[in-house]
C-alpha cells in the first residue's frame, strides 16, 4: 500500500514539475525509500531538476534564491490532492524544502519533502542511498536490524536533523558500520564498488522494496550490543586522546574511526561514503548534529543497551512498547507521548539491568529471543498484534518486522 501510494505521489509531482517548468523538468527520488529501509510512515524525499536552476555547490557563493523561487512556483501549481504542511525557505538554509501531504486514490496519505536540484555539492542526490541499498541487498539479515533501530529512534524522537539530532540516514549508516566491523557485511563491498552504478538518469523511478525474512530478525543480544556500541562513542567526547581539533567519528569506506575535516561544529563525524567514493571529498552526514542532542542520543542508547542486556521483564516490555507504537503507525504529524522503554535510573530494575550488563563486559552473550505466542507469518491486523502482545507479555522482535513496512 505504501509503495503504491508513493509511486502515485511521484507521478503527481512529476506532472506538476513539467507543467510548471516544461518537459525538461524531472523528479529524482532519494532517501529511505530508495535505500529500501523505509518505515510505515516514512517521508518520500524528492528533488526536482529544473533547467537552469542548480543545487548547492561547494565552489559557488551560497545563495538559495533560485531554489526558493522554484519551490514557490511548485506550490502555486499544486493540485487539490496536495496539502502544504510546512515550508523551510529561509535564506540561511542550504537546501530549502517544502513539506507536502499527498492523498492517493486508495486513501493512503504520503508526506513528501521536495527540494530543487538533483545535485548537492557536486554529487548527485541519492548516491549514498543507492550504495546503502546495494549493501543491504547483499546482506538480507541487516535489513530487519536497520528497520528496528530506525523505528526505535523515530519513537524516541531522535531522527529530526532540523532539531539537532541524527537524521534517518545517519542511523542507517551507524548500523551498517557496526555490521561491517562485526563481519556481517563485507568491507570490500564499498571500496570495490563501481561508482557509475550510483548515478542515475531521468528514466529512474522508485525501486522495488527490499523484503527481509522473519527468520533473520535480530536477537535481543544483538540489539543490546549495537546500542552499547553507539553509547561508547562517548569516548570521542570525553577521552583526552580525542580532545582538540575537529570531531572524531567513523568512516564506512575505511572501516575505522577517523577525525573529521572540521568544516562544521557537529560533535560527531559520520562520513558520507557516497561523496567519498564519487568525488574523493570527506563530508559529514551528521553535520547538523548538536552537542546536547548527541549527549541525549548516547544516554538513551546506553540505557536501552543495558536494559536489553539485563535479565527480567524489562526487555519484554521494551519489545511490547515498540510493537505497540509500530502498530499505531506513529508519524511526524501526530503527537508523540514518549514513555521510557527502560527503568528510571536509580530504580531496583535499572540497577539490576546495569549490573547484569556490566557482568557481561558490555557484550551480552545470550541467544534468547522474545516470542509473540500465537502469531506467525504476515501481520494483517496490527491492533490485534498489539493486544496479543499485551496479553501474552512476551513479544517477538521477529514479529515487529512486518508492521514496519506495508
N, C-alpha and C positions, 0 to 999 in steps of 0.2 A: 504493500500500500504506500509506504513512504517513497520507495523508489519510483513508482508510477507517478505519484504526485510531483516528485522532484523533476522528473523528465518533462512533465507538462508545464511546470513553472519555468524551466529552462527555455522551452519553446515560446512561451508567452513573453518572456523578457527579450528573447531574440527578435520577436516580431516588433516589440516596442523600439528596440535599438535601431532596427532597419527603417522603421517608419520615421524615426527621429533624425538619423544621421545618414541614411542612404544604404544601398545594398552592400557596400563595402564594410559596413559595421558588422561585427560578430561577437559572440559571447563565449568566454572560456571558463569552464568550471574548475574550481580548485578546492582545497581544504579536505575535511574528513571524509566527505562523500567520495572523492577521488581516491583517497587512501584506502577506503574500504572499512573504516573503523567507526563510522557514524553511529549515533545512538538514535533512539526513537524520535527525539525532538531536536536533533542536530539542525543547525542552520545550513543553508545551501549557499556557499560562497561563490560569487560570480564576478568576473571582471569583463568589462566591455571594451572592445577595441574600437576606438573612434578615429577615423582617418585624420591625421594632423594633430592629434592630441596624444601625447605620450604619458607614461607614468614617471615616478621619481627615478632620477638617475644620479649616481654618486658624483659625476663630473659637472653637473649643472647647478646653477644657483637655485635654492629652494623656493619654489613658487607653485602653489596648488590652485591658482586661479582658474586655469583651463579645466582642470578636473571638476572643480566645484560648479562651474558654469554648465558643463556637460551633464552632471548629475541633476541639476535643476531642470534641464530640458527633459531628461528622462521622467522626472516626477510630473512634469506638466502633461506628458503624453501617456501616462498610465491609464489602463482601462479600469472598469469598475471591479475587476477581480482582485485588484491590488489595494492595499492599505499602507500608508506610510506610518511606520511605528516610531522611527527616530531618525534624525539627521545629525551627522558629525561632519560639519563643513567648516570647522574653524580654520583660520589662516595658519595656525601653528601646527596643524596635524599633517603628518607626512603623507598619509593615504586617506583622503576624505572618503567617507562611505555614507550610503543611505540604507536604512534597515526597513525592509518591506515585509508585509504579510500577504501571502497569496492563497486564495481559496480555490482548490482544484474542483473539477467536476464531480469527484467522488465525495466531496465534503471535507477532505483532508486539508488542513492548513499548514503551509510551509513558510518558514521565515527565511528571508533572503538578505544577504549582505552584498550590496552592489558597490563596486569601485570602478574607476576608469583606468584603462591602460593594462595591456597584458604583460607588461614587463615592470619589474621593480628593481632599481639599482642595476639595470643592465641585464638582468636574468629573468627569463620567462616565469611568470607566476605558476605555481603548481609543480615546479620541477621537483622540489623536495617531497611533495605528496605522491608523485609517481614513483619516486625512489622508495618511499615507505611501502607503497603497495607491492612493489617487486620483492622487498624483503619479507613481507608478511605472506605473500603467495608462496614463497619458498620455505616458510616455517609456519604451517597452519596452527600449531599449538600456541603460537604467540598471540593470535587474534583474540581468543577469549580473555586472556590476561589484560591486553590493551583496553578492551571494552570495559572490563570490570573496574580497572583503575580510573579510566575516564569517567565512568558513572559515579564512582566514589568522589572524585574531585568535583564533579558537577553538583552532586548533592550537597557537598560541604561548601560550595560557593568559592572554589579555588581556581576557576578556569577563565575568569574575566581579565584579560590583559589590560583593558581600559581602566580597571580599578587597581592595577599594580600587581596582579597575580600572574602565574604562569599560564600561557594560553594552552588550548587543547593540543596543538601540535607539539608543544613542549613536553606535555605529559606522555604523549606517544613516543617521542624520541628518548625520554628517560627510560621507559620500559624497554625499548629496543637496545639501548646502550647496555642496560643491565643483562639482557638476554645474550648479547654478543659476548660480554665478559664471562658469562656462565658457559658459553659454548653452545647455546641452544640456537643461535643464529650465526651463520658463517661470517667471520670477519672479512674475508676476501670478497664477499658478495657486494661490498661497496667499492672497494679500491679497484676491482677488476671490471667494473661496470662501464659499458659504452655509453657515454653521456648523450649521444644522439637519441637514445630511447626516452630521455627525459624531456624532450621538446616535442610539441605537437602543433598542428596547424588548425585552420578553421573547420576542418571536417571532423574534429574531435568532439565527442559527446560524452555523456555520463557513462562510465564503465559499469559493467555488471557488478553487483555487490559480492563481496567475499563472504563465504559461508564457513563458519567454524564448526567443528564437531563437538557435541556434548561430552564425548568421552575424553576430550582434550582440555576440559576445564581445569584451571589450576587448583592445587590443593591449598588448604589453609596455610601450611608451612611455606609454600612458595610465595603466597601473598605477603605473609609476615616478613619473609626475607627481603622482598622488594621494598616494602615500606621502610624497614630499618636501614636498608642501603641508602635510600634517599635521605633519611634523617641524618646519616653520617656525613652528608655534605656540609653539615655544620662545622666540620673541621676546617673547611676553607675560610670560614668567617672568624674562627676563634684561635686557630693554631698559629703560633708565631712564624712557622715555616712559610705560611702563605700570606703573611701580612705585608702591606706596602705594594704599591703599583696597581695594576689592573686586576679585576676579579678573576678568580680561578673557577674552573668548571671541567667539562668533559667534551671530548671530540669523538664522534662516531667513526669518522674517517680514519683517525689514528688509533682508535680504540684505547684511549688512555686519557688521564687528566691532563689539562693544559691551561695556561694562562691566556685570558682573552686579550684582544688588541687594545683595550682601554678606550674605545670610541664611545662608550656610554657609561652611565652611572649605576648600572644594574649590579647587584651583589653576587650574581652567579652567571657563569658563562656556559652557554649551551650552543655548540657550533651548528650552523646550518650546513648540513652535508651537501645539499643541492648546490648552493652558491659556491662552496669549496670545490666541488668536482667540475663545475662548468666554467667558473671564472678564476679559480685559484685564490679568491679573496676569503678572508676569515670574517664571518659575520655572526652576531649573537641573536639566536632565536628569542632569548629571554631578555632582550634589551629594554622591555617595558617593565620588567620586574622591579619592585621597590623593596627596600630593606625590611620594613615592618611586615609586609605581606610575605616575604620569603621566610622570615622567622616563624610566622604563623603556619606556613606550609610544613616546615621542618618539625615543628612541635606536634602538629596533627599526624604527620607520618610516623613519628616516634611513638606516639600514644597508640595509634592503630596497630603498628607492628608489635608492640608489647602485648596489647590485648589479644591479638590473634595468636601470639606465641605462648600465651598463658593457658592454664587448664581451666575448666569450668564452663559456665554457660555464656560467658561474655562474647566469645566468638560466634556462638549460635545466634545470640541476639543481634549482633552486628549484621550477620547474613540476612536475618529476617528483616531488619531495618532497611538494608539496601534493596532487598527484593520488593518490599512494600513501596518504596519510592520509585523503583523501576516500573512497578505495576501502575502507579498513578501517572507515570509519564511526565515527570516534572520538567518544565521548560522555563526559559528565561523570563517570560512574561507573567508567570504565576508566582505568588509569594512563596518563599521557601521558609518553612518553620523548621529550623535546624534543631535536632535532638542529638546530643553527643552519643555516638555509637560506641563509646568506651566509658568505663567508670571514671568519675571525677577523681582528680589527683588527691591522694591522702585517704581515700576510702579503702576498706579492707580488700575489696575485689581488685582495686588498682594495684595495691601493694603486692598482692598475691600474683597478679599477672606479670608485674615487673620482675619479681623475684624468680618466677619460672622462666621468663625470657632471658634474664641475666645468667641463669644457671646453664643455659644453652649457649652462652657466649654470644648472644645476639643472633644466633642462626638456628632457628627451630628445626629439629631433625625429624619430627613425627611425620607420618604419612597419612594421618587421619584426614578424612573429608567430611563435609557436612551433607546430610541427605535429607531430601524432602520426600517423606513417605507418600506413596500412592500417586506420584507424578512421574510421567515418562514421556519422551518424545516432545513434540512441539506444544508449547503452552498456548492454548487458544483463548482461555479466559484468565486474564491477568488478575482480576479481582478474586477469582476462585483460588488462584495460586496463593495470593496474599492471605486469604482466610485459612487455607490449608497449612501455610507456614506458621501462622499463629497457633493453630490448633495442635499441631504436632510439636511445636517449639524446636524443631530441627529443620534447617534449610540447606538445600544443596546448592553450592556455587555453580554446579553444572546446570541447574535449572534456572539460575538467574539469567544465563546467557540468552535464551530465546526471547526474553522480554525486552532486550536492549535494542534489537533491530527488527522491524516488521518483516 
